[in-house]
């Protein structure tokens, strides 16, 4: 059952759904592994930069918008796992 009781469960559920959808997409569309790993590295760098900027904004008193990267949690999990798998192989 996909009913999240807290934010962590929601992030993990969405990450699993995204991961399953991407795996199915890669079986339908033929994409070289090197391209997949390169795109995951680029996505990871972009998300890491967004989280870094968000962290800096938390310490700046004149910026009133905080935690704008919260919806990117599942994508961050997916990107880091794919990037770490790239480093393992």
PDB file with one MODEL, atoms N, CA, C and O in Angstrom:
MODEL        1
ATOM      1  N   UNK A   1       0.841  -1.169   0.000  1.00  0.00           N
ATOM      2  CA  UNK A   1       0.000   0.000   0.000  1.00  0.00           C
ATOM      3  C   UNK A   1       0.894   1.242   0.000  1.00  0.00           C
ATOM      4  O   UNK A   1       1.855   1.323   0.764  1.00  0.00           O
ATOM      5  N   UNK A   2       0.578   2.178  -0.837  1.00  0.00           N
ATOM      6  CA  UNK A   2       1.402   3.363  -0.990  1.00  0.00           C
ATOM      7  C   UNK A   2       0.797   4.564  -0.271  1.00  0.00           C
ATOM      8  O   UNK A   2       0.457   5.563  -0.906  1.00  0.00           O
ATOM      9  N   UNK A   3       0.665   4.472   1.029  1.00  0.00           N
ATOM     10  CA  UNK A   3       0.176   5.596   1.818  1.00  0.00           C
ATOM     11  C   UNK A   3       1.292   5.980   2.791  1.00  0.00           C
ATOM     12  O   UNK A   3       1.589   5.247   3.734  1.00  0.00           O
ATOM     13  N   UNK A   4       1.892   7.122   2.551  1.00  0.00           N
ATOM     14  CA  UNK A   4       3.003   7.570   3.391  1.00  0.00           C
ATOM     15  C   UNK A   4       2.468   8.185   4.674  1.00  0.00           C
ATOM     16  O   UNK A   4       1.500   8.946   4.664  1.00  0.00           O
ATOM     17  N   UNK A   5       3.116   7.840   5.770  1.00  0.00           N
ATOM     18  CA  UNK A   5       2.729   8.406   7.056  1.00  0.00           C
ATOM     19  C   UNK A   5       3.607   9.583   7.460  1.00  0.00           C
ATOM     20  O   UNK A   5       3.251  10.343   8.361  1.00  0.00           O
ATOM     21  N   UNK A   6       4.749   9.737   6.799  1.00  0.00           N
ATOM     22  CA  UNK A   6       5.617  10.882   7.066  1.00  0.00           C
ATOM     23  C   UNK A   6       6.375  11.233   5.785  1.00  0.00           C
ATOM     24  O   UNK A   6       6.225  10.563   4.763  1.00  0.00           O
ATOM     25  N   UNK A   7       7.181  12.280   5.849  1.00  0.00           N
ATOM     26  CA  UNK A   7       7.866  12.766   4.652  1.00  0.00           C
ATOM     27  C   UNK A   7       8.906  11.776   4.141  1.00  0.00           C
ATOM     28  O   UNK A   7       9.066  11.624   2.929  1.00  0.00           O
ATOM     29  N   UNK A   8       9.609  11.107   5.035  1.00  0.00           N
ATOM     30  CA  UNK A   8      10.631  10.156   4.603  1.00  0.00           C
ATOM     31  C   UNK A   8      10.011   9.007   3.826  1.00  0.00           C
ATOM     32  O   UNK A   8      10.543   8.607   2.790  1.00  0.00           O
ATOM     33  N   UNK A   9       8.905   8.471   4.301  1.00  0.00           N
ATOM     34  CA  UNK A   9       8.235   7.395   3.580  1.00  0.00           C
ATOM     35  C   UNK A   9       7.753   7.873   2.216  1.00  0.00           C
ATOM     36  O   UNK A   9       7.827   7.134   1.234  1.00  0.00           O
ATOM     37  N   UNK A  10       7.264   9.100   2.156  1.00  0.00           N
ATOM     38  CA  UNK A  10       6.809   9.648   0.873  1.00  0.00           C
ATOM     39  C   UNK A  10       7.972   9.769  -0.106  1.00  0.00           C
ATOM     40  O   UNK A  10       7.842   9.408  -1.276  1.00  0.00           O
ATOM     41  N   UNK A  11       9.099  10.273   0.367  1.00  0.00           N
ATOM     42  CA  UNK A  11      10.269  10.427  -0.502  1.00  0.00           C
ATOM     43  C   UNK A  11      10.742   9.069  -1.002  1.00  0.00           C
ATOM     44  O   UNK A  11      11.072   8.923  -2.179  1.00  0.00           O
ATOM     45  N   UNK A  12      10.777   8.078  -0.122  1.00  0.00           N
ATOM     46  CA  UNK A  12      11.234   6.746  -0.523  1.00  0.00           C
ATOM     47  C   UNK A  12      10.254   6.110  -1.504  1.00  0.00           C
ATOM     48  O   UNK A  12      10.680   5.479  -2.471  1.00  0.00           O
ATOM     49  N   UNK A  13       8.950   6.264  -1.273  1.00  0.00           N
ATOM     50  CA  UNK A  13       7.964   5.708  -2.194  1.00  0.00           C
ATOM     51  C   UNK A  13       8.077   6.328  -3.581  1.00  0.00           C
ATOM     52  O   UNK A  13       8.058   5.617  -4.586  1.00  0.00           O
ATOM     53  N   UNK A  14       8.193   7.638  -3.639  1.00  0.00           N
ATOM     54  CA  UNK A  14       8.306   8.304  -4.939  1.00  0.00           C
ATOM     55  C   UNK A  14       9.612   7.915  -5.626  1.00  0.00           C
ATOM     56  O   UNK A  14       9.634   7.726  -6.842  1.00  0.00           O
ATOM     57  N   UNK A  15      10.698   7.795  -4.865  1.00  0.00           N
ATOM     58  CA  UNK A  15      11.974   7.384  -5.449  1.00  0.00           C
ATOM     59  C   UNK A  15      11.870   5.984  -6.052  1.00  0.00           C
ATOM     60  O   UNK A  15      12.403   5.732  -7.133  1.00  0.00           O
ATOM     61  N   UNK A  16      11.188   5.080  -5.361  1.00  0.00           N
ATOM     62  CA  UNK A  16      11.009   3.716  -5.887  1.00  0.00           C
ATOM     63  C   UNK A  16      10.164   3.739  -7.158  1.00  0.00           C
ATOM     64  O   UNK A  16      10.475   3.045  -8.125  1.00  0.00           O
ATOM     65  N   UNK A  17       9.094   4.537  -7.157  1.00  0.00           N
ATOM     66  CA  UNK A  17       8.250   4.636  -8.352  1.00  0.00           C
ATOM     67  C   UNK A  17       9.015   5.238  -9.532  1.00  0.00           C
ATOM     68  O   UNK A  17       8.882   4.762 -10.660  1.00  0.00           O
ATOM     69  N   UNK A  18       9.809   6.271  -9.286  1.00  0.00           N
ATOM     70  CA  UNK A  18      10.608   6.872 -10.354  1.00  0.00           C
ATOM     71  C   UNK A  18      11.626   5.867 -10.870  1.00  0.00           C
ATOM     72  O   UNK A  18      11.834   5.746 -12.078  1.00  0.00           O
ATOM     73  N   UNK A  19      12.254   5.152  -9.954  1.00  0.00           N
ATOM     74  CA  UNK A  19      13.259   4.165 -10.351  1.00  0.00           C
ATOM     75  C   UNK A  19      12.624   3.068 -11.220  1.00  0.00           C
ATOM     76  O   UNK A  19      13.193   2.683 -12.242  1.00  0.00           O
ATOM     77  N   UNK A  20      11.461   2.571 -10.822  1.00  0.00           N
ATOM     78  CA  UNK A  20      10.765   1.547 -11.609  1.00  0.00           C
ATOM     79  C   UNK A  20      10.355   2.087 -12.977  1.00  0.00           C
ATOM     80  O   UNK A  20      10.489   1.392 -13.984  1.00  0.00           O
ATOM     81  N   UNK A  21       9.860   3.318 -13.018  1.00  0.00           N
ATOM     82  CA  UNK A  21       9.446   3.911 -14.296  1.00  0.00           C
ATOM     83  C   UNK A  21      10.631   4.099 -15.229  1.00  0.00           C
ATOM     84  O   UNK A  21      10.523   3.863 -16.432  1.00  0.00           O
ATOM     85  N   UNK A  22      11.752   4.520 -14.683  1.00  0.00           N
ATOM     86  CA  UNK A  22      12.939   4.723 -15.524  1.00  0.00           C
ATOM     87  C   UNK A  22      13.466   3.382 -16.037  1.00  0.00           C
ATOM     88  O   UNK A  22      13.876   3.278 -17.193  1.00  0.00           O
ATOM     89  N   UNK A  23      13.456   2.367 -15.188  1.00  0.00           N
ATOM     90  CA  UNK A  23      13.886   1.042 -15.644  1.00  0.00           C
ATOM     91  C   UNK A  23      12.995   0.523 -16.765  1.00  0.00           C
ATOM     92  O   UNK A  23      13.494  -0.043 -17.738  1.00  0.00           O
ATOM     93  N   UNK A  24      11.687   0.707 -16.641  1.00  0.00           N
ATOM     94  CA  UNK A  24      10.789   0.306 -17.721  1.00  0.00           C
ATOM     95  C   UNK A  24      11.035   1.120 -18.984  1.00  0.00           C
ATOM     96  O   UNK A  24      10.994   0.586 -20.092  1.00  0.00           O
ATOM     97  N   UNK A  25      11.292   2.422 -18.813  1.00  0.00           N
ATOM     98  CA  UNK A  25      11.556   3.270 -19.972  1.00  0.00           C
ATOM     99  C   UNK A  25      12.827   2.836 -20.688  1.00  0.00           C
ATOM    100  O   UNK A  25      12.879   2.842 -21.918  1.00  0.00           O
ATOM    101  N   UNK A  26      13.863   2.455 -19.921  1.00  0.00           N
ATOM    102  CA  UNK A  26      15.112   2.034 -20.544  1.00  0.00           C
ATOM    103  C   UNK A  26      14.964   0.706 -21.275  1.00  0.00           C
ATOM    104  O   UNK A  26      15.739   0.418 -22.186  1.00  0.00           O
ATOM    105  N   UNK A  27      13.990  -0.100 -20.897  1.00  0.00           N
ATOM    106  CA  UNK A  27      13.738  -1.338 -21.627  1.00  0.00           C
ATOM    107  C   UNK A  27      12.984  -1.081 -22.921  1.00  0.00           C
ATOM    108  O   UNK A  27      13.099  -1.857 -23.871  1.00  0.00           O
ATOM    109  N   UNK A  28      12.219  -0.007 -22.967  1.00  0.00           N
ATOM    110  CA  UNK A  28      11.466   0.328 -24.182  1.00  0.00           C
ATOM    111  C   UNK A  28      12.331   1.136 -25.147  1.00  0.00           C
ATOM    112  O   UNK A  28      12.351   0.852 -26.345  1.00  0.00           O
ATOM    113  N   UNK A  29      13.042   2.135 -24.637  1.00  0.00           N
ATOM    114  CA  UNK A  29      13.905   2.997 -25.452  1.00  0.00           C
ATOM    115  C   UNK A  29      15.353   2.557 -25.248  1.00  0.00           C
ATOM    116  O   UNK A  29      15.829   2.487 -24.115  1.00  0.00           O
ATOM    117  N   UNK A  30      16.039   2.265 -26.324  1.00  0.00           N
ATOM    118  CA  UNK A  30      17.419   1.802 -26.220  1.00  0.00           C
ATOM    119  C   UNK A  30      18.348   3.012 -26.057  1.00  0.00           C
ATOM    120  O   UNK A  30      18.484   3.839 -26.959  1.00  0.00           O
ATOM    121  N   UNK A  31      18.979   3.089 -24.886  1.00  0.00           N
ATOM    122  CA  UNK A  31      19.903   4.176 -24.559  1.00  0.00           C
ATOM    123  C   UNK A  31      21.195   3.534 -24.071  1.00  0.00           C
ATOM    124  O   UNK A  31      21.148   2.640 -23.227  1.00  0.00           O
ATOM    125  N   UNK A  32      22.338   3.962 -24.576  1.00  0.00           N
ATOM    126  CA  UNK A  32      23.612   3.386 -24.106  1.00  0.00           C
ATOM    127  C   UNK A  32      23.836   3.661 -22.613  1.00  0.00           C
ATOM    128  O   UNK A  32      23.427   4.697 -22.089  1.00  0.00           O
ATOM    129  N   UNK A  33      24.488   2.719 -21.950  1.00  0.00           N
ATOM    130  CA  UNK A  33      24.726   2.849 -20.517  1.00  0.00           C
ATOM    131  C   UNK A  33      25.576   4.078 -20.205  1.00  0.00           C
ATOM    132  O   UNK A  33      25.348   4.749 -19.199  1.00  0.00           O
ATOM    133  N   UNK A  34      26.545   4.373 -21.054  1.00  0.00           N
ATOM    134  CA  UNK A  34      27.398   5.534 -20.800  1.00  0.00           C
ATOM    135  C   UNK A  34      26.586   6.832 -20.794  1.00  0.00           C
ATOM    136  O   UNK A  34      26.872   7.735 -20.008  1.00  0.00           O
ATOM    137  N   UNK A  35      25.578   6.930 -21.664  1.00  0.00           N
ATOM    138  CA  UNK A  35      24.728   8.113 -21.694  1.00  0.00           C
ATOM    139  C   UNK A  35      23.865   8.193 -20.429  1.00  0.00           C
ATOM    140  O   UNK A  35      23.683   9.272 -19.866  1.00  0.00           O
ATOM    141  N   UNK A  36      23.343   7.062 -19.992  1.00  0.00           N
ATOM    142  CA  UNK A  36      22.537   7.036 -18.778  1.00  0.00           C
ATOM    143  C   UNK A  36      23.367   7.473 -17.579  1.00  0.00           C
ATOM    144  O   UNK A  36      22.910   8.282 -16.772  1.00  0.00           O
ATOM    145  N   UNK A  37      24.572   6.952 -17.456  1.00  0.00           N
ATOM    146  CA  UNK A  37      25.423   7.293 -16.325  1.00  0.00           C
ATOM    147  C   UNK A  37      25.883   8.750 -16.385  1.00  0.00           C
ATOM    148  O   UNK A  37      25.995   9.412 -15.353  1.00  0.00           O
ATOM    149  N   UNK A  38      26.146   9.242 -17.588  1.00  0.00           N
ATOM    150  CA  UNK A  38      26.527  10.649 -17.726  1.00  0.00           C
ATOM    151  C   UNK A  38      25.375  11.566 -17.319  1.00  0.00           C
ATOM    152  O   UNK A  38      25.577  12.547 -16.603  1.00  0.00           O
ATOM    153  N   UNK A  39      24.171  11.242 -17.778  1.00  0.00           N
ATOM    154  CA  UNK A  39      23.011  12.071 -17.421  1.00  0.00           C
ATOM    155  C   UNK A  39      22.723  12.008 -15.920  1.00  0.00           C
ATOM    156  O   UNK A  39      22.310  13.007 -15.330  1.00  0.00           O
ATOM    157  N   UNK A  40      22.935  10.844 -15.296  1.00  0.00           N
ATOM    158  CA  UNK A  40      22.734  10.759 -13.851  1.00  0.00           C
ATOM    159  C   UNK A  40      23.767  11.600 -13.109  1.00  0.00           C
ATOM    160  O   UNK A  40      23.462  12.192 -12.073  1.00  0.00           O
ATOM    161  N   UNK A  41      24.997  11.652 -13.641  1.00  0.00           N
ATOM    162  CA  UNK A  41      26.023  12.479 -13.010  1.00  0.00           C
ATOM    163  C   UNK A  41      25.664  13.965 -13.132  1.00  0.00           C
ATOM    164  O   UNK A  41      25.815  14.722 -12.174  1.00  0.00           O
ATOM    165  N   UNK A  42      25.193  14.375 -14.300  1.00  0.00           N
ATOM    166  CA  UNK A  42      24.788  15.766 -14.500  1.00  0.00           C
ATOM    167  C   UNK A  42      23.611  16.112 -13.587  1.00  0.00           C
ATOM    168  O   UNK A  42      23.603  17.170 -12.957  1.00  0.00           O
ATOM    169  N   UNK A  43      22.613  15.217 -13.515  1.00  0.00           N
ATOM    170  CA  UNK A  43      21.465  15.451 -12.645  1.00  0.00           C
ATOM    171  C   UNK A  43      21.890  15.550 -11.187  1.00  0.00           C
ATOM    172  O   UNK A  43      21.383  16.394 -10.448  1.00  0.00           O
ATOM    173  N   UNK A  44      22.819  14.693 -10.767  1.00  0.00           N
ATOM    174  CA  UNK A  44      23.309  14.722  -9.391  1.00  0.00           C
ATOM    175  C   UNK A  44      24.016  16.031  -9.086  1.00  0.00           C
ATOM    176  O   UNK A  44      23.825  16.599  -8.011  1.00  0.00           O
ATOM    177  N   UNK A  45      24.824  16.514 -10.008  1.00  0.00           N
ATOM    178  CA  UNK A  45      25.531  17.775  -9.802  1.00  0.00           C
ATOM    179  C   UNK A  45      24.543  18.937  -9.699  1.00  0.00           C
ATOM    180  O   UNK A  45      24.701  19.813  -8.849  1.00  0.00           O
ATOM    181  N   UNK A  46      23.531  18.946 -10.558  1.00  0.00           N
ATOM    182  CA  UNK A  46      22.534  20.021 -10.524  1.00  0.00           C
ATOM    183  C   UNK A  46      21.757  19.996  -9.209  1.00  0.00           C
ATOM    184  O   UNK A  46      21.546  21.040  -8.591  1.00  0.00           O
ATOM    185  N   UNK A  47      21.330  18.805  -8.782  1.00  0.00           N
ATOM    186  CA  UNK A  47      20.572  18.709  -7.536  1.00  0.00           C
ATOM    187  C   UNK A  47      21.450  19.061  -6.339  1.00  0.00           C
ATOM    188  O   UNK A  47      20.984  19.710  -5.402  1.00  0.00           O
ATOM    189  N   UNK A  48      22.720  18.639  -6.360  1.00  0.00           N
ATOM    190  CA  UNK A  48      23.629  18.994  -5.264  1.00  0.00           C
ATOM    191  C   UNK A  48      23.822  20.510  -5.201  1.00  0.00           C
ATOM    192  O   UNK A  48      23.886  21.084  -4.114  1.00  0.00           O
ATOM    193  N   UNK A  49      23.915  21.155  -6.358  1.00  0.00           N
ATOM    194  CA  UNK A  49      24.045  22.614  -6.382  1.00  0.00           C
ATOM    195  C   UNK A  49      22.785  23.278  -5.829  1.00  0.00           C
ATOM    196  O   UNK A  49      22.874  24.247  -5.076  1.00  0.00           O
ATOM    197  N   UNK A  50      21.603  22.755  -6.203  1.00  0.00           N
ATOM    198  CA  UNK A  50      20.355  23.310  -5.672  1.00  0.00           C
ATOM    199  C   UNK A  50      20.282  23.176  -4.158  1.00  0.00           C
ATOM    200  O   UNK A  50      19.889  24.115  -3.466  1.00  0.00           O
ATOM    201  N   UNK A  51      20.663  22.002  -3.640  1.00  0.00           N
ATOM    202  CA  UNK A  51      20.644  21.820  -2.199  1.00  0.00           C
ATOM    203  C   UNK A  51      21.683  22.711  -1.525  1.00  0.00           C
ATOM    204  O   UNK A  51      21.448  23.209  -0.424  1.00  0.00           O
ATOM    205  N   UNK A  52      22.816  22.915  -2.167  1.00  0.00           N
ATOM    206  CA  UNK A  52      23.831  23.813  -1.618  1.00  0.00           C
ATOM    207  C   UNK A  52      23.341  25.250  -1.543  1.00  0.00           C
ATOM    208  O   UNK A  52      23.547  25.935  -0.541  1.00  0.00           O
ATOM    209  N   UNK A  53      22.693  25.700  -2.607  1.00  0.00           N
ATOM    210  CA  UNK A  53      22.131  27.047  -2.623  1.00  0.00           C
ATOM    211  C   UNK A  53      21.044  27.179  -1.557  1.00  0.00           C
ATOM    212  O   UNK A  53      20.953  28.195  -0.868  1.00  0.00           O
ATOM    213  N   UNK A  54      20.224  26.137  -1.432  1.00  0.00           N
ATOM    214  CA  UNK A  54      19.168  26.150  -0.414  1.00  0.00           C
ATOM    215  C   UNK A  54      19.766  26.236   0.988  1.00  0.00           C
ATOM    216  O   UNK A  54      19.244  26.947   1.846  1.00  0.00           O
ATOM    217  N   UNK A  55      20.847  25.521   1.216  1.00  0.00           N
ATOM    218  CA  UNK A  55      21.516  25.567   2.519  1.00  0.00           C
ATOM    219  C   UNK A  55      22.090  26.949   2.796  1.00  0.00           C
ATOM    220  O   UNK A  55      21.993  27.447   3.917  1.00  0.00           O
ATOM    221  N   UNK A  56      22.681  27.566   1.792  1.00  0.00           N
ATOM    222  CA  UNK A  56      23.213  28.923   1.959  1.00  0.00           C
ATOM    223  C   UNK A  56      22.084  29.899   2.276  1.00  0.00           C
ATOM    224  O   UNK A  56      22.246  30.786   3.115  1.00  0.00           O
ATOM    225  N   UNK A  57      20.931  29.738   1.604  1.00  0.00           N
ATOM    226  CA  UNK A  57      19.797  30.629   1.850  1.00  0.00           C
ATOM    227  C   UNK A  57      19.266  30.506   3.273  1.00  0.00           C
ATOM    228  O   UNK A  57      18.693  31.459   3.802  1.00  0.00           O
ATOM    229  N   UNK A  58      19.450  29.334   3.906  1.00  0.00           N
ATOM    230  CA  UNK A  58      18.988  29.186   5.285  1.00  0.00           C
ATOM    231  C   UNK A  58      19.771  30.078   6.245  1.00  0.00           C
ATOM    232  O   UNK A  58      19.254  30.468   7.291  1.00  0.00           O
ATOM    233  N   UNK A  59      21.014  30.402   5.894  1.00  0.00           N
ATOM    234  CA  UNK A  59      21.860  31.203   6.772  1.00  0.00           C
ATOM    235  C   UNK A  59      21.845  32.689   6.437  1.00  0.00           C
ATOM    236  O   UNK A  59      22.392  33.493   7.193  1.00  0.00           O
ATOM    237  N   UNK A  60      21.236  33.068   5.330  1.00  0.00           N
ATOM    238  CA  UNK A  60      21.156  34.477   4.953  1.00  0.00           C
ATOM    239  C   UNK A  60      19.869  35.083   5.513  1.00  0.00           C
ATOM    240  O   UNK A  60      18.778  34.615   5.188  1.00  0.00           O
ATOM    241  N   UNK A  61      19.980  36.099   6.334  1.00  0.00           N
ATOM    242  CA  UNK A  61      18.778  36.650   6.985  1.00  0.00           C
ATOM    243  C   UNK A  61      17.861  37.424   6.033  1.00  0.00           C
ATOM    244  O   UNK A  61      16.670  37.559   6.312  1.00  0.00           O
ATOM    245  N   UNK A  62      18.386  37.933   4.922  1.00  0.00           N
ATOM    246  CA  UNK A  62      17.563  38.754   4.040  1.00  0.00           C
ATOM    247  C   UNK A  62      16.816  37.941   2.986  1.00  0.00           C
ATOM    248  O   UNK A  62      16.075  38.512   2.186  1.00  0.00           O
ATOM    249  N   UNK A  63      16.996  36.623   2.968  1.00  0.00           N
ATOM    250  CA  UNK A  63      16.266  35.767   2.025  1.00  0.00           C
ATOM    251  C   UNK A  63      15.134  35.099   2.792  1.00  0.00           C
ATOM    252  O   UNK A  63      15.377  34.391   3.769  1.00  0.00           O
ATOM    253  N   UNK A  64      13.901  35.321   2.352  1.00  0.00           N
ATOM    254  CA  UNK A  64      12.757  34.806   3.109  1.00  0.00           C
ATOM    255  C   UNK A  64      12.249  33.469   2.592  1.00  0.00           C
ATOM    256  O   UNK A  64      11.399  32.849   3.231  1.00  0.00           O
ATOM    257  N   UNK A  65      12.752  33.013   1.449  1.00  0.00           N
ATOM    258  CA  UNK A  65      12.258  31.763   0.867  1.00  0.00           C
ATOM    259  C   UNK A  65      13.194  30.634   1.269  1.00  0.00           C
ATOM    260  O   UNK A  65      14.348  30.600   0.840  1.00  0.00           O
ATOM    261  N   UNK A  66      12.710  29.714   2.084  1.00  0.00           N
ATOM    262  CA  UNK A  66      13.539  28.618   2.581  1.00  0.00           C
ATOM    263  C   UNK A  66      13.010  27.275   2.091  1.00  0.00           C
ATOM    264  O   UNK A  66      11.814  27.103   1.859  1.00  0.00           O
ATOM    265  N   UNK A  67      13.915  26.350   1.944  1.00  0.00           N
ATOM    266  CA  UNK A  67      13.610  24.969   1.597  1.00  0.00           C
ATOM    267  C   UNK A  67      12.806  24.851   0.310  1.00  0.00           C
ATOM    268  O   UNK A  67      11.768  24.190   0.289  1.00  0.00           O
ATOM    269  N   UNK A  68      13.273  25.482  -0.762  1.00  0.00           N
ATOM    270  CA  UNK A  68      12.587  25.345  -2.045  1.00  0.00           C
ATOM    271  C   UNK A  68      12.956  24.054  -2.744  1.00  0.00           C
ATOM    272  O   UNK A  68      12.367  23.736  -3.778  1.00  0.00           O
ATOM    273  N   UNK A  69      13.923  23.287  -2.213  1.00  0.00           N
ATOM    274  CA  UNK A  69      14.323  22.034  -2.856  1.00  0.00           C
ATOM    275  C   UNK A  69      13.623  20.821  -2.255  1.00  0.00           C
ATOM    276  O   UNK A  69      13.934  19.693  -2.637  1.00  0.00           O
ATOM    277  N   UNK A  70      12.693  21.015  -1.332  1.00  0.00           N
ATOM    278  CA  UNK A  70      12.038  19.873  -0.690  1.00  0.00           C
ATOM    279  C   UNK A  70      11.385  18.912  -1.689  1.00  0.00           C
ATOM    280  O   UNK A  70      11.497  17.701  -1.498  1.00  0.00           O
ATOM    281  N   UNK A  71      10.711  19.385  -2.742  1.00  0.00           N
ATOM    282  CA  UNK A  71      10.095  18.438  -3.690  1.00  0.00           C
ATOM    283  C   UNK A  71      11.108  17.620  -4.488  1.00  0.00           C
ATOM    284  O   UNK A  71      10.733  16.625  -5.110  1.00  0.00           O
ATOM    285  N   UNK A  72      12.388  18.015  -4.487  1.00  0.00           N
ATOM    286  CA  UNK A  72      13.383  17.292  -5.272  1.00  0.00           C
ATOM    287  C   UNK A  72      13.999  16.122  -4.520  1.00  0.00           C
ATOM    288  O   UNK A  72      14.943  15.508  -5.018  1.00  0.00           O
ATOM    289  N   UNK A  73      13.491  15.795  -3.333  1.00  0.00           N
ATOM    290  CA  UNK A  73      14.039  14.702  -2.533  1.00  0.00           C
ATOM    291  C   UNK A  73      14.085  13.370  -3.264  1.00  0.00           C
ATOM    292  O   UNK A  73      15.136  12.729  -3.278  1.00  0.00           O
ATOM    293  N   UNK A  74      12.967  12.917  -3.884  1.00  0.00           N
ATOM    294  CA  UNK A  74      13.013  11.641  -4.601  1.00  0.00           C
ATOM    295  C   UNK A  74      13.991  11.635  -5.764  1.00  0.00           C
ATOM    296  O   UNK A  74      14.663  10.632  -6.006  1.00  0.00           O
ATOM    297  N   UNK A  75      14.073  12.743  -6.483  1.00  0.00           N
ATOM    298  CA  UNK A  75      15.039  12.809  -7.583  1.00  0.00           C
ATOM    299  C   UNK A  75      16.470  12.786  -7.072  1.00  0.00           C
ATOM    300  O   UNK A  75      17.353  12.206  -7.705  1.00  0.00           O
ATOM    301  N   UNK A  76      16.700  13.418  -5.922  1.00  0.00           N
ATOM    302  CA  UNK A  76      18.037  13.403  -5.342  1.00  0.00           C
ATOM    303  C   UNK A  76      18.434  11.983  -4.942  1.00  0.00           C
ATOM    304  O   UNK A  76      19.561  11.559  -5.195  1.00  0.00           O
ATOM    305  N   UNK A  77      17.514  11.251  -4.319  1.00  0.00           N
ATOM    306  CA  UNK A  77      17.794   9.863  -3.946  1.00  0.00           C
ATOM    307  C   UNK A  77      18.099   9.036  -5.188  1.00  0.00           C
ATOM    308  O   UNK A  77      19.070   8.280  -5.214  1.00  0.00           O
ATOM    309  N   UNK A  78      17.273   9.181  -6.211  1.00  0.00           N
ATOM    310  CA  UNK A  78      17.481   8.427  -7.452  1.00  0.00           C
ATOM    311  C   UNK A  78      18.812   8.777  -8.111  1.00  0.00           C
ATOM    312  O   UNK A  78      19.533   7.890  -8.566  1.00  0.00           O
ATOM    313  N   UNK A  79      19.136  10.058  -8.161  1.00  0.00           N
ATOM    314  CA  UNK A  79      20.380  10.483  -8.811  1.00  0.00           C
ATOM    315  C   UNK A  79      21.600   9.991  -8.047  1.00  0.00           C
ATOM    316  O   UNK A  79      22.560   9.523  -8.659  1.00  0.00           O
ATOM    317  N   UNK A  80      21.581  10.089  -6.715  1.00  0.00           N
ATOM    318  CA  UNK A  80      22.732   9.640  -5.931  1.00  0.00           C
ATOM    319  C   UNK A  80      22.923   8.133  -6.035  1.00  0.00           C
ATOM    320  O   UNK A  80      24.057   7.664  -6.133  1.00  0.00           O
ATOM    321  N   UNK A  81      21.838   7.369  -6.014  1.00  0.00           N
ATOM    322  CA  UNK A  81      21.963   5.917  -6.127  1.00  0.00           C
ATOM    323  C   UNK A  81      22.530   5.546  -7.487  1.00  0.00           C
ATOM    324  O   UNK A  81      23.415   4.694  -7.570  1.00  0.00           O
ATOM    325  N   UNK A  82      22.044   6.162  -8.550  1.00  0.00           N
ATOM    326  CA  UNK A  82      22.558   5.874  -9.881  1.00  0.00           C
ATOM    327  C   UNK A  82      24.013   6.287 -10.007  1.00  0.00           C
ATOM    328  O   UNK A  82      24.811   5.567 -10.608  1.00  0.00           O
ATOM    329  N   UNK A  83      24.370   7.441  -9.447  1.00  0.00           N
ATOM    330  CA  UNK A  83      25.746   7.905  -9.504  1.00  0.00           C
ATOM    331  C   UNK A  83      26.670   6.986  -8.711  1.00  0.00           C
ATOM    332  O   UNK A  83      27.782   6.705  -9.158  1.00  0.00           O
ATOM    333  N   UNK A  84      26.230   6.508  -7.536  1.00  0.00           N
ATOM    334  CA  UNK A  84      27.048   5.603  -6.744  1.00  0.00           C
ATOM    335  C   UNK A  84      27.205   4.252  -7.437  1.00  0.00           C
ATOM    336  O   UNK A  84      28.256   3.619  -7.334  1.00  0.00           O
ATOM    337  N   UNK A  85      26.163   3.807  -8.144  1.00  0.00           N
ATOM    338  CA  UNK A  85      26.288   2.568  -8.905  1.00  0.00           C
ATOM    339  C   UNK A  85      27.288   2.734 -10.046  1.00  0.00           C
ATOM    340  O   UNK A  85      27.998   1.793 -10.398  1.00  0.00           O
ATOM    341  N   UNK A  86      27.339   3.939 -10.622  1.00  0.00           N
ATOM    342  CA  UNK A  86      28.305   4.206 -11.677  1.00  0.00           C
ATOM    343  C   UNK A  86      29.725   4.082 -11.127  1.00  0.00           C
ATOM    344  O   UNK A  86      30.604   3.533 -11.790  1.00  0.00           O
ATOM    345  N   UNK A  87      29.948   4.590  -9.922  1.00  0.00           N
ATOM    346  CA  UNK A  87      31.274   4.536  -9.323  1.00  0.00           C
ATOM    347  C   UNK A  87      31.658   3.110  -8.945  1.00  0.00           C
ATOM    348  O   UNK A  87      32.839   2.764  -8.940  1.00  0.00           O
ATOM    349  N   UNK A  88      30.656   2.276  -8.625  1.00  0.00           N
ATOM    350  CA  UNK A  88      30.943   0.897  -8.224  1.00  0.00           C
ATOM    351  C   UNK A  88      31.397   0.040  -9.408  1.00  0.00           C
ATOM    352  O   UNK A  88      32.201  -0.877  -9.243  1.00  0.00           O
ATOM    353  N   UNK A  89      30.881   0.340 -10.594  1.00  0.00           N
ATOM    354  CA  UNK A  89      31.229  -0.462 -11.762  1.00  0.00           C
ATOM    355  C   UNK A  89      32.218   0.290 -12.586  1.00  0.00           C
ATOM    356  O   UNK A  89      32.654  -0.201 -13.627  1.00  0.00           O
TER     357      UNK A  89
ENDMDL
END
